[in-house]
Amino acid sequence: MLAHYWWTFTPFLLFFGALDGWLFYVRKQYLLSIKWVLLEIKPPPDVQKSPKIAENIFAGLHALYTGSVSWKDEFFKGKVQPWLSFEIVGNGGETNFYIRTPEDLRNLIEAQIFAQYPDAEIKIADDYITQLPEYLPNDEYDLFGTELVFTRPDAYPIKTYPFFEEESGKDEFKRTDPLAPLAEIMSALESGEHIWLQLTIRATGDAWVKEAKTEVDKIIGKEPKVERGSLGKVVDFIDLLLPGGTPVHEEKKKDEFSLQKLTPGQKFTLDQVENKISKLGFKSGYRFFYIARKDRFHGSHISAVMGMLKQFYLNNLNSFKPNKKTITKDKGWFSWLFPSDKGFFYREREYRRKWHLYQKYRERAFVGQFIILNTEELATLFHLPGIGVKAPAFPRVEAKKGQPPAGLPTR
């Protein structure tokens, strides 16, 4: 019977199909029109400050958020919210820091970095990704990759740099740097091995704060406020008219919230959640890649990086886990039937996952499933390491550069 009425629903299908096609086209044209630059940042030789100064950098970059993109700009121009890519890269034992940004935002990026790290060195770099084949895996290289997501809702923070400072002391020479384990892992890489961490961020408004406050209500045991619809209000009115009905404003009040009723663990969690939502937030994506020649592929490096990420875990708070939708592991179809736990077409499906995620990394594409990181969390994950990080092959600025005197003739 449905086939007889094809003429009623076919126009709608064609309309929405054409709409999706148009939006994809204009968005693609807009992204292709953006001129990107890759900035390499070399840390100063004597960073003696806390990662907190990097938090000021991210706070300054939140100025990129000026509100939601209008539907006109989105529909006719394909415009999207700008995003940046912060990358920590280990190639053959050497560690480098990069920021990929639209060219028109370069001055803003450099100004924010120099304001906090005056002796750092910033230059436009050739893209390190071009050192490897455009399409992987192949006969020579294999890879593992994943996008990382949270184990709990966005309202819960990860363990951030203040905890590391509390554990090791305020002395800059004794302070534990959250990136120290990663620097050691990357310094152990051999030629032909690569570890890449890519943090894509996009400034956002306060909608996530409103959602996070529902988590605060759960912690303190407060029932979420339910908005009564028209039908509910009618029922309340009828209940009021019936014998024994109780007016809404005379309902028995529940016990008021008191901090004394919370356990120490609940108080700690509440403090950390409220601290997170008090700071500026970014929609974020976190990618991890290990790429190596097949004869030098060491799975232990994957375990080492995943173990490094465990240092950001605290009981009752948040932590990272691989996104099952993007991880480059696939058991295939009906894997439960086989003793090896590898089902039909697992090689083909795994290859497709690897190829797709590798292309997303090369494009610095924004993730499909983002997480919310605030400025404190971002500063923990990306900052210029302090003087206490002395991993081999860790490049730093070799000498401080002075500014030229004012009025110096150019000819």
ZAVEXDO-450808 format. One line per field, with one value per residue: x, y, z of N, C-alpha, C in turn; residue number from 1. Coordinates in steps of 0.2 Angstrom, whole numbers, always signed. Layout:
BEGIN
n_u: [X	...]
n_v: [Y	...]
n_w: [Z	...]
ca_u: [X	...]
ca_v: [Y	...]
ca_w: [Z	...]
c_u: [X	...]
c_v: [Y	...]
c_w: [Z	...]
resi: [NUM	...]
% end
This chain:
BEGIN
n_u: [+4	+10	+18	+9	+7	+19	+21	+18	+27	+40	+44	+48	+58	+67	+69	+75	+87	+93	+95	+105	+115	+118	+122	+133	+141	+143	+149	+161	+167	+169	+178	+189	+193	+200	+216	+228	+241	+256	+262	+278	+283	+296	+301	+307	+324	+323	+311	+302	+290	+273	+262	+251	+252	+250	+236	+232	+234	+225	+213	+214	+212	+199	+192	+189	+177	+162	+148	+135	+135	+126	+111	+110	+124	+128	+120	+122	+135	+142	+149	+158	+161	+177	+192	+206	+222	+231	+247	+257	+271	+280	+294	+304	+312	+313	+305	+292	+282	+267	+256	+242	+234	+221	+227	+224	+223	+235	+243	+236	+238	+252	+254	+247	+255	+268	+266	+265	+276	+289	+302	+301	+302	+295	+290	+285	+282	+287	+275	+275	+268	+269	+280	+277	+269	+254	+243	+239	+237	+251	+261	+273	+271	+263	+249	+242	+227	+216	+202	+200	+188	+178	+175	+165	+151	+153	+154	+162	+179	+196	+211	+221	+234	+236	+235	+246	+256	+253	+257	+270	+276	+279	+291	+300	+310	+307	+294	+282	+280	+265	+268	+280	+281	+276	+286	+297	+293	+292	+305	+311	+308	+313	+321	+309	+298	+284	+274	+260	+250	+235	+226	+211	+203	+188	+181	+167	+150	+140	+132	+135	+138	+125	+120	+129	+126	+115	+122	+128	+116	+113	+123	+121	+110	+98	+82	+79	+73	+56	+48	+31	+19	+5	-5	-1	-3	-17	-21	-15	-23	-36	-34	-33	-45	-52	-59	-48	-37	-21	-14	-1	+9	+8	+13	+22	+38	+54	+68	+80	+96	+111	+129	+134	+128	+134	+146	+164	+170	+160	+159	+172	+171	+160	+166	+176	+169	+162	+172	+177	+166	+167	+176	+181	+175	+179	+174	+181	+193	+202	+216	+225	+240	+250	+263	+272	+286	+284	+293	+298	+288	+281	+271	+271	+273	+261	+254	+261	+258	+244	+245	+251	+241	+233	+237	+230	+219	+207	+199	+182	+181	+185	+191	+201	+196	+197	+188	+175	+170	+179	+192	+206	+204	+196	+184	+177	+164	+152	+161	+161	+159	+171	+186	+197	+192	+190	+181	+172	+179	+187	+200	+198	+189	+196	+207	+200	+195	+208	+213	+203	+203	+216	+216	+208	+216	+226	+220	+217	+204	+189	+182	+169	+163	+164	+172	+170	+182	+190	+199	+209	+211	+215	+227	+234	+236	+242	+256	+271	+284	+292	+308	+311	+309	+319	+321	+330	+334	+325	+320	+325	+325	+340	+347	+343	+334	+337	+327	+327	+335	+324	+320	+330	+338	+332	+338]
n_v: [-6	+6	+9	+14	+27	+34	+47	+56	+56	+56	+69	+75	+67	+70	+83	+85	+77	+84	+96	+92	+88	+101	+108	+101	+103	+118	+119	+112	+119	+131	+127	+123	+135	+141	+146	+138	+138	+130	+131	+130	+128	+131	+127	+138	+138	+138	+136	+140	+141	+137	+126	+134	+146	+143	+141	+154	+157	+149	+154	+167	+164	+160	+171	+169	+164	+171	+169	+159	+153	+161	+156	+160	+162	+149	+142	+148	+151	+141	+142	+139	+137	+143	+132	+126	+117	+108	+101	+88	+80	+66	+60	+48	+49	+62	+76	+88	+103	+109	+121	+121	+133	+144	+156	+169	+170	+169	+180	+182	+170	+170	+181	+178	+167	+172	+182	+174	+165	+173	+170	+160	+152	+154	+148	+146	+130	+116	+104	+90	+79	+76	+69	+55	+42	+47	+38	+27	+11	+3	-8	-6	+2	+1	+5	+12	+19	+31	+40	+50	+49	+54	+45	+48	+60	+77	+86	+82	+84	+80	+75	+88	+100	+107	+97	+89	+98	+100	+87	+87	+98	+116	+121	+125	+116	+104	+101	+91	+88	+86	+82	+76	+61	+58	+64	+57	+44	+47	+51	+38	+33	+25	+27	+29	+27	+34	+44	+53	+66	+74	+88	+95	+110	+120	+135	+138	+142	+145	+134	+121	+122	+124	+111	+104	+108	+100	+89	+93	+94	+81	+76	+82	+77	+83	+84	+85	+99	+99	+105	+109	+105	+111	+102	+96	+106	+108	+96	+98	+109	+103	+94	+102	+107	+96	+87	+87	+90	+97	+112	+117	+126	+123	+111	+98	+103	+97	+91	+103	+106	+102	+104	+96	+84	+78	+65	+65	+61	+65	+79	+82	+79	+88	+100	+100	+98	+110	+119	+116	+120	+134	+139	+144	+135	+123	+115	+99	+88	+74	+65	+51	+43	+30	+26	+16	+8	-9	-18	-13	-11	-8	-14	-10	+3	+9	+4	+11	+25	+25	+21	+33	+42	+38	+44	+56	+52	+52	+46	+46	+57	+61	+52	+47	+37	+25	+29	+19	+19	+24	+18	+9	-5	-20	-32	-39	-47	-57	-62	-68	-81	-88	-95	-87	-74	-66	-61	-63	-55	-46	-41	-33	-23	-18	-12	-2	+6	+11	+18	+28	+35	+40	+48	+58	+63	+69	+79	+87	+87	+91	+83	+70	+66	+76	+82	+91	+102	+112	+128	+125	+111	+110	+117	+108	+97	+102	+112	+121	+112	+112	+116	+105	+94	+84	+76	+66	+72	+82	+97	+113	+131	+138	+149	+165	+178	+195	+210	+221	+238	+252	+263	+258	+259	+253	+253]
n_w: [+0	+3	-7	-17	-13	-15	-21	-11	+0	-7	-12	+1	+5	-5	-4	+9	+7	-3	+5	+15	+6	+1	+12	+16	+5	+5	+17	+16	+6	+13	+23	+15	+11	+21	+26	+33	+46	+53	+69	+77	+93	+104	+120	+133	+140	+154	+161	+175	+181	+186	+177	+177	+171	+158	+158	+158	+144	+137	+142	+137	+123	+123	+119	+106	+105	+100	+101	+94	+77	+65	+57	+44	+40	+41	+32	+20	+18	+24	+36	+51	+69	+74	+76	+85	+85	+96	+98	+103	+99	+96	+87	+83	+95	+98	+104	+101	+100	+94	+86	+77	+67	+60	+48	+50	+64	+69	+75	+87	+94	+95	+103	+115	+119	+120	+130	+142	+141	+138	+133	+125	+109	+93	+77	+60	+54	+44	+40	+50	+47	+34	+33	+33	+24	+14	+15	+27	+36	+28	+18	+24	+36	+52	+63	+78	+85	+93	+98	+113	+126	+140	+155	+164	+166	+158	+168	+178	+183	+177	+185	+189	+187	+199	+209	+207	+211	+224	+229	+226	+231	+231	+226	+212	+207	+212	+209	+202	+185	+175	+162	+161	+162	+149	+141	+144	+139	+125	+122	+122	+110	+95	+79	+66	+73	+80	+91	+93	+99	+99	+102	+99	+100	+103	+107	+118	+124	+139	+140	+143	+157	+163	+161	+168	+181	+185	+188	+200	+208	+209	+217	+229	+232	+228	+221	+203	+196	+189	+176	+175	+163	+153	+155	+167	+175	+175	+181	+194	+198	+198	+208	+219	+220	+225	+239	+253	+245	+242	+242	+230	+235	+249	+250	+259	+264	+259	+268	+270	+261	+267	+270	+280	+279	+269	+264	+266	+254	+245	+247	+243	+229	+225	+227	+217	+205	+206	+205	+192	+184	+186	+178	+161	+147	+134	+119	+116	+108	+109	+102	+100	+93	+89	+78	+68	+59	+53	+58	+69	+78	+93	+105	+118	+120	+117	+128	+138	+135	+137	+150	+156	+154	+164	+176	+177	+183	+197	+211	+211	+203	+186	+171	+157	+143	+129	+114	+109	+96	+88	+90	+84	+83	+80	+81	+72	+64	+73	+83	+95	+92	+90	+96	+96	+97	+87	+73	+58	+44	+51	+49	+38	+42	+53	+46	+39	+49	+54	+43	+41	+54	+54	+43	+48	+58	+50	+43	+54	+58	+67	+81	+81	+93	+106	+121	+136	+141	+153	+156	+165	+165	+151	+152	+160	+151	+140	+140	+141	+146	+163	+171	+177	+169	+161	+150	+138	+121	+121	+114	+117	+118	+114	+118	+126	+117	+114	+112	+98	+99	+101	+87	+78	+63	+48	+36]
ca_u: [+0	+14	+21	+4	+7	+26	+21	+17	+33	+46	+47	+51	+65	+72	+71	+80	+93	+96	+98	+111	+120	+120	+126	+140	+145	+146	+154	+167	+170	+172	+184	+195	+195	+204	+223	+231	+248	+258	+267	+282	+285	+301	+301	+313	+328	+323	+304	+302	+283	+268	+257	+245	+252	+247	+229	+230	+234	+218	+208	+214	+210	+192	+189	+187	+169	+158	+141	+133	+135	+120	+109	+112	+131	+129	+117	+124	+143	+145	+153	+158	+165	+184	+195	+213	+224	+237	+249	+263	+273	+287	+296	+311	+315	+313	+298	+290	+276	+265	+249	+239	+229	+220	+233	+222	+223	+242	+245	+233	+241	+259	+253	+246	+261	+274	+264	+267	+283	+293	+308	+300	+303	+289	+291	+281	+286	+284	+270	+278	+264	+271	+286	+274	+264	+247	+238	+241	+243	+253	+266	+279	+270	+256	+247	+236	+225	+210	+200	+198	+182	+177	+172	+159	+149	+158	+155	+168	+186	+201	+216	+224	+241	+237	+236	+253	+260	+252	+260	+278	+279	+279	+298	+300	+314	+304	+287	+281	+276	+261	+270	+286	+281	+276	+292	+302	+291	+294	+313	+313	+307	+318	+320	+304	+293	+280	+269	+257	+244	+232	+221	+208	+198	+184	+178	+160	+147	+139	+126	+137	+137	+119	+120	+133	+123	+111	+126	+128	+110	+113	+128	+119	+103	+92	+78	+79	+66	+53	+43	+25	+16	-2	-9	+0	-6	-24	-22	-14	-29	-42	-32	-34	-53	-55	-58	-42	-32	-16	-11	+6	+13	+8	+16	+27	+45	+59	+74	+85	+102	+117	+135	+136	+126	+138	+152	+170	+171	+155	+161	+178	+168	+156	+171	+180	+164	+160	+178	+177	+161	+168	+180	+179	+176	+180	+173	+188	+194	+209	+218	+232	+242	+257	+264	+279	+288	+281	+298	+299	+281	+281	+264	+272	+273	+254	+252	+265	+255	+238	+246	+252	+234	+230	+239	+225	+213	+206	+193	+176	+181	+185	+197	+200	+195	+196	+181	+174	+168	+185	+198	+208	+203	+189	+184	+174	+157	+151	+168	+160	+159	+178	+191	+202	+188	+191	+176	+172	+181	+190	+206	+196	+186	+201	+210	+196	+196	+214	+213	+199	+206	+223	+215	+205	+222	+230	+216	+215	+196	+186	+180	+162	+160	+168	+171	+171	+188	+190	+206	+214	+212	+219	+234	+237	+237	+247	+260	+278	+287	+297	+315	+312	+309	+326	+321	+335	+332	+320	+323	+323	+328	+347	+349	+338	+335	+335	+324	+332	+333	+319	+323	+335	+337	+331	+343]
ca_v: [+0	+12	+11	+18	+34	+37	+54	+60	+57	+57	+76	+77	+64	+73	+90	+84	+74	+90	+100	+89	+89	+108	+110	+97	+107	+124	+118	+110	+125	+136	+124	+123	+142	+143	+145	+136	+138	+126	+135	+126	+131	+128	+130	+142	+134	+139	+138	+139	+143	+132	+126	+139	+152	+141	+142	+161	+157	+146	+159	+172	+161	+159	+177	+167	+163	+177	+167	+154	+155	+162	+151	+162	+161	+142	+139	+151	+152	+135	+144	+135	+140	+141	+128	+125	+110	+108	+94	+85	+75	+62	+57	+45	+51	+70	+79	+94	+106	+113	+123	+123	+138	+148	+161	+176	+170	+168	+185	+181	+164	+171	+186	+174	+163	+177	+185	+170	+163	+178	+168	+154	+153	+152	+149	+142	+124	+112	+99	+84	+73	+74	+64	+49	+42	+50	+33	+21	+7	+0	-14	-4	+5	+0	+10	+11	+26	+31	+47	+48	+52	+54	+39	+51	+66	+82	+91	+80	+86	+76	+77	+94	+102	+109	+91	+87	+103	+98	+81	+87	+104	+122	+122	+123	+111	+98	+101	+86	+90	+81	+80	+72	+54	+58	+66	+51	+39	+49	+51	+32	+30	+23	+30	+25	+26	+40	+45	+59	+68	+80	+91	+100	+114	+125	+139	+137	+146	+142	+129	+115	+124	+123	+104	+102	+109	+94	+84	+96	+92	+74	+75	+85	+74	+87	+81	+89	+103	+97	+110	+107	+107	+113	+96	+95	+112	+107	+91	+101	+113	+99	+91	+107	+107	+90	+87	+84	+92	+101	+117	+116	+130	+120	+104	+97	+104	+92	+93	+107	+103	+104	+101	+92	+78	+74	+62	+68	+60	+69	+86	+83	+79	+94	+106	+99	+100	+117	+122	+116	+124	+141	+142	+144	+129	+122	+108	+97	+82	+71	+60	+48	+39	+27	+24	+13	+2	-15	-22	-9	-9	-10	-12	-8	+10	+10	+3	+16	+31	+24	+22	+40	+45	+36	+49	+61	+49	+53	+43	+51	+62	+59	+50	+46	+30	+25	+29	+12	+20	+26	+15	+5	-12	-22	-40	-42	-50	-64	-64	-73	-88	-90	-95	-81	-68	-62	-64	-62	-48	-42	-37	-28	-18	-14	-8	+3	+10	+14	+22	+33	+39	+43	+54	+63	+66	+73	+85	+90	+88	+92	+76	+69	+66	+80	+82	+98	+103	+120	+131	+122	+104	+111	+119	+102	+93	+106	+117	+120	+109	+116	+115	+98	+89	+84	+70	+67	+74	+87	+103	+120	+137	+137	+155	+170	+183	+201	+214	+226	+244	+256	+267	+256	+260	+247	+253]
ca_w: [+0	+4	-14	-20	-11	-16	-23	-5	+4	-10	-12	+7	+5	-10	-1	+15	+4	-6	+10	+17	+1	+0	+18	+15	+0	+7	+23	+13	+2	+18	+26	+10	+10	+27	+26	+40	+47	+59	+73	+81	+99	+108	+127	+135	+144	+161	+163	+182	+183	+186	+171	+178	+166	+151	+159	+155	+137	+135	+144	+132	+117	+123	+115	+99	+105	+100	+100	+89	+70	+63	+52	+37	+38	+41	+26	+13	+18	+27	+41	+57	+74	+73	+81	+85	+86	+100	+96	+106	+94	+97	+81	+83	+101	+99	+106	+98	+102	+88	+86	+70	+68	+54	+48	+53	+71	+71	+79	+93	+97	+97	+108	+121	+121	+122	+136	+147	+140	+134	+130	+120	+101	+89	+70	+55	+53	+39	+43	+51	+45	+27	+33	+32	+18	+15	+17	+31	+36	+22	+19	+28	+43	+55	+68	+83	+86	+96	+101	+120	+129	+147	+158	+167	+162	+157	+174	+182	+180	+178	+190	+186	+189	+206	+213	+206	+215	+231	+230	+226	+234	+227	+223	+205	+205	+215	+206	+197	+179	+172	+155	+162	+160	+142	+138	+145	+134	+118	+121	+121	+103	+90	+72	+63	+78	+81	+95	+92	+103	+96	+106	+96	+105	+101	+113	+118	+129	+145	+140	+147	+164	+165	+161	+174	+187	+186	+192	+207	+211	+211	+222	+235	+233	+226	+215	+198	+195	+183	+173	+174	+157	+154	+157	+174	+179	+176	+186	+200	+200	+200	+214	+224	+221	+228	+246	+255	+241	+245	+237	+229	+240	+255	+251	+264	+262	+261	+272	+267	+260	+272	+269	+286	+278	+264	+266	+264	+247	+241	+248	+238	+222	+224	+227	+211	+200	+206	+202	+185	+180	+187	+173	+154	+144	+127	+116	+114	+106	+111	+99	+102	+88	+88	+71	+68	+55	+56	+61	+75	+81	+100	+108	+125	+119	+117	+135	+141	+135	+141	+158	+157	+155	+171	+181	+177	+187	+204	+213	+212	+197	+179	+168	+149	+140	+121	+111	+106	+90	+84	+92	+78	+85	+78	+82	+66	+65	+77	+86	+101	+90	+88	+102	+95	+98	+80	+69	+51	+41	+56	+46	+33	+47	+57	+41	+37	+55	+54	+37	+42	+59	+51	+38	+52	+61	+45	+42	+60	+59	+74	+83	+81	+100	+109	+128	+138	+145	+155	+155	+170	+162	+145	+154	+162	+145	+135	+142	+140	+152	+167	+171	+180	+164	+158	+145	+132	+115	+122	+112	+120	+115	+117	+121	+126	+112	+116	+108	+95	+102	+97	+82	+75	+56	+44	+30]
c_u: [+4	+17	+16	+4	+15	+26	+20	+23	+40	+48	+50	+58	+70	+74	+76	+87	+97	+99	+104	+116	+123	+124	+133	+144	+148	+150	+161	+171	+173	+178	+190	+197	+200	+211	+226	+239	+250	+263	+271	+284	+290	+301	+308	+318	+327	+315	+303	+295	+279	+265	+252	+246	+250	+239	+227	+230	+227	+213	+208	+211	+202	+188	+187	+179	+165	+150	+141	+133	+128	+118	+110	+119	+132	+126	+120	+132	+146	+150	+152	+162	+172	+187	+202	+216	+231	+240	+256	+266	+280	+289	+304	+315	+315	+306	+297	+283	+274	+258	+247	+233	+227	+225	+231	+222	+230	+244	+242	+236	+248	+258	+252	+251	+267	+272	+266	+274	+287	+299	+307	+301	+297	+291	+286	+285	+283	+280	+274	+274	+266	+277	+283	+270	+257	+242	+241	+235	+244	+258	+271	+277	+263	+255	+242	+234	+218	+208	+198	+192	+183	+174	+166	+157	+154	+159	+160	+174	+190	+206	+220	+231	+241	+238	+243	+258	+259	+256	+268	+281	+279	+286	+298	+304	+312	+297	+287	+277	+272	+264	+277	+286	+280	+282	+297	+300	+293	+301	+315	+312	+313	+316	+314	+298	+290	+275	+266	+251	+242	+226	+217	+203	+194	+180	+170	+157	+146	+134	+128	+137	+131	+117	+123	+130	+118	+115	+127	+122	+110	+118	+125	+112	+97	+89	+78	+72	+63	+48	+37	+22	+9	-6	-8	-3	-13	-25	-21	-20	-35	-40	-34	-41	-56	-54	-52	-36	-28	-14	-3	+11	+13	+11	+22	+34	+49	+65	+78	+92	+107	+123	+137	+133	+130	+144	+158	+171	+166	+157	+167	+175	+164	+161	+174	+175	+163	+166	+179	+172	+162	+173	+178	+180	+177	+178	+179	+188	+201	+211	+225	+234	+249	+257	+271	+280	+286	+287	+300	+293	+281	+275	+265	+272	+266	+252	+255	+261	+248	+239	+248	+246	+231	+232	+234	+218	+213	+199	+187	+176	+181	+191	+195	+199	+195	+189	+180	+173	+174	+191	+200	+209	+196	+189	+180	+167	+157	+158	+167	+159	+166	+182	+195	+199	+189	+186	+177	+175	+184	+196	+203	+193	+191	+205	+206	+196	+202	+215	+209	+201	+212	+221	+212	+211	+225	+226	+215	+208	+194	+182	+172	+159	+165	+167	+172	+177	+188	+198	+211	+215	+216	+226	+238	+240	+242	+250	+267	+281	+292	+304	+316	+312	+315	+326	+326	+331	+325	+322	+320	+327	+335	+350	+344	+340	+333	+331	+328	+330	+328	+323	+328	+334	+337	+335	+349]
c_v: [+6	+14	+15	+25	+37	+44	+59	+61	+58	+64	+78	+74	+67	+80	+89	+81	+80	+95	+98	+90	+96	+110	+107	+101	+113	+124	+116	+115	+130	+133	+124	+130	+145	+142	+144	+137	+133	+129	+130	+130	+128	+131	+133	+137	+134	+140	+135	+141	+137	+132	+131	+144	+149	+141	+149	+161	+154	+151	+165	+170	+160	+165	+175	+166	+170	+175	+162	+157	+156	+157	+153	+161	+153	+139	+142	+151	+145	+136	+140	+138	+138	+136	+128	+118	+111	+101	+93	+79	+72	+58	+55	+47	+58	+72	+86	+96	+110	+115	+124	+127	+141	+154	+168	+176	+169	+173	+184	+175	+166	+176	+183	+170	+167	+180	+181	+166	+167	+175	+162	+157	+150	+153	+145	+136	+120	+106	+92	+78	+71	+70	+57	+48	+44	+45	+28	+18	+5	-6	-12	-2	+2	+5	+8	+18	+26	+39	+45	+52	+51	+47	+42	+57	+72	+86	+89	+81	+80	+78	+82	+96	+104	+103	+89	+92	+102	+92	+82	+94	+110	+124	+120	+117	+104	+96	+95	+89	+85	+78	+76	+65	+54	+59	+60	+45	+41	+49	+44	+29	+30	+27	+25	+24	+33	+40	+52	+60	+74	+82	+97	+104	+119	+129	+138	+141	+143	+137	+123	+116	+122	+115	+101	+103	+104	+89	+86	+94	+85	+72	+77	+82	+78	+84	+87	+93	+101	+102	+106	+109	+109	+108	+95	+100	+111	+102	+94	+105	+109	+96	+96	+108	+102	+90	+84	+86	+97	+106	+116	+120	+127	+113	+104	+98	+99	+95	+97	+104	+106	+100	+96	+85	+74	+71	+66	+67	+64	+76	+87	+84	+85	+100	+106	+101	+107	+121	+122	+120	+132	+144	+141	+137	+129	+115	+106	+90	+80	+65	+57	+43	+36	+24	+21	+8	-4	-19	-19	-7	-12	-9	-9	+0	+13	+10	+9	+23	+31	+24	+29	+43	+44	+41	+55	+58	+50	+49	+48	+56	+58	+56	+49	+38	+31	+25	+23	+13	+22	+22	+10	-2	-14	-30	-43	-44	-57	-66	-68	-80	-92	-90	-89	-75	-64	-65	-63	-55	-44	-38	-32	-22	-14	-10	-2	+8	+14	+19	+29	+38	+43	+49	+60	+67	+71	+79	+89	+92	+88	+85	+76	+69	+70	+79	+89	+98	+111	+122	+127	+115	+105	+113	+113	+97	+96	+112	+116	+118	+113	+113	+108	+93	+89	+78	+71	+69	+79	+94	+109	+125	+137	+143	+160	+175	+189	+205	+219	+233	+248	+261	+265	+256	+254	+247	+256]
c_w: [+0	-3	-18	-19	-11	-17	-17	-1	+0	-11	-5	+7	+1	-7	+5	+12	+1	-1	+13	+12	+0	+6	+18	+10	+2	+13	+20	+9	+7	+21	+21	+9	+15	+25	+33	+40	+53	+62	+77	+87	+103	+115	+128	+139	+151	+163	+171	+185	+183	+179	+172	+173	+159	+152	+156	+148	+134	+137	+139	+125	+117	+120	+108	+99	+105	+99	+95	+82	+68	+57	+45	+35	+37	+34	+20	+13	+21	+33	+48	+63	+73	+78	+80	+87	+90	+100	+100	+102	+96	+91	+82	+89	+102	+100	+104	+100	+96	+90	+79	+71	+61	+54	+51	+60	+74	+76	+86	+97	+99	+103	+115	+124	+124	+129	+142	+147	+136	+131	+126	+113	+97	+81	+66	+53	+47	+43	+44	+48	+38	+27	+32	+26	+19	+17	+21	+34	+29	+23	+23	+35	+45	+60	+73	+84	+89	+97	+108	+122	+137	+149	+162	+164	+162	+163	+178	+179	+181	+183	+186	+189	+196	+211	+212	+210	+222	+233	+230	+229	+229	+224	+216	+203	+208	+212	+201	+191	+176	+165	+156	+160	+152	+138	+138	+140	+127	+117	+120	+114	+99	+83	+69	+67	+79	+86	+94	+96	+101	+100	+102	+100	+101	+106	+112	+124	+135	+146	+144	+154	+166	+165	+167	+181	+189	+190	+199	+211	+213	+217	+229	+237	+232	+220	+209	+197	+189	+182	+172	+167	+158	+157	+165	+178	+180	+181	+193	+203	+202	+207	+220	+225	+225	+235	+248	+251	+244	+240	+236	+234	+247	+256	+256	+261	+264	+265	+268	+266	+265	+271	+274	+284	+272	+267	+264	+257	+243	+242	+243	+231	+221	+223	+220	+205	+200	+203	+195	+181	+181	+182	+166	+151	+137	+125	+114	+112	+107	+107	+100	+96	+90	+82	+71	+62	+58	+60	+67	+79	+88	+104	+115	+125	+120	+125	+139	+141	+138	+148	+160	+158	+161	+176	+182	+181	+194	+206	+214	+206	+190	+176	+160	+148	+132	+119	+107	+98	+85	+85	+86	+80	+83	+78	+76	+68	+68	+80	+92	+99	+90	+95	+102	+97	+92	+75	+62	+49	+46	+53	+42	+37	+51	+52	+40	+43	+55	+49	+39	+48	+57	+47	+43	+56	+56	+44	+48	+61	+66	+75	+82	+88	+104	+117	+130	+143	+147	+155	+159	+167	+155	+147	+157	+156	+140	+138	+141	+146	+156	+167	+173	+175	+160	+153	+140	+126	+115	+120	+116	+117	+118	+120	+121	+120	+115	+111	+105	+98	+98	+93	+78	+67	+52	+37	+31]
resi: [1	2	3	4	5	6	7	8	9	10	11	12	13	14	15	16	17	18	19	20	21	22	23	24	25	26	27	28	29	30	31	32	33	34	35	36	37	38	39	40	41	42	43	44	45	46	47	48	49	50	51	52	53	54	55	56	57	58	59	60	61	62	63	64	65	66	67	68	69	70	71	72	73	74	75	76	77	78	79	80	81	82	83	84	85	86	87	88	89	90	91	92	93	94	95	96	97	98	99	100	101	102	103	104	105	106	107	108	109	110	111	112	113	114	115	116	117	118	119	120	121	122	123	124	125	126	127	128	129	130	131	132	133	134	135	136	137	138	139	140	141	142	143	144	145	146	147	148	149	150	151	152	153	154	155	156	157	158	159	160	161	162	163	164	165	166	167	168	169	170	171	172	173	174	175	176	177	178	179	180	181	182	183	184	185	186	187	188	189	190	191	192	193	194	195	196	197	198	199	200	201	202	203	204	205	206	207	208	209	210	211	212	213	214	215	216	217	218	219	220	221	222	223	224	225	226	227	228	229	230	231	232	233	234	235	236	237	238	239	240	241	242	243	244	245	246	247	248	249	250	251	252	253	254	255	256	257	258	259	260	261	262	263	264	265	266	267	268	269	270	271	272	273	274	275	276	277	278	279	280	281	282	283	284	285	286	287	288	289	290	291	292	293	294	295	296	297	298	299	300	301	302	303	304	305	306	307	308	309	310	311	312	313	314	315	316	317	318	319	320	321	322	323	324	325	326	327	328	329	330	331	332	333	334	335	336	337	338	339	340	341	342	343	344	345	346	347	348	349	350	351	352	353	354	355	356	357	358	359	360	361	362	363	364	365	366	367	368	369	370	371	372	373	374	375	376	377	378	379	380	381	382	383	384	385	386	387	388	389	390	391	392	393	394	395	396	397	398	399	400	401	402	403	404	405	406	407	408	409	410	411]
% end
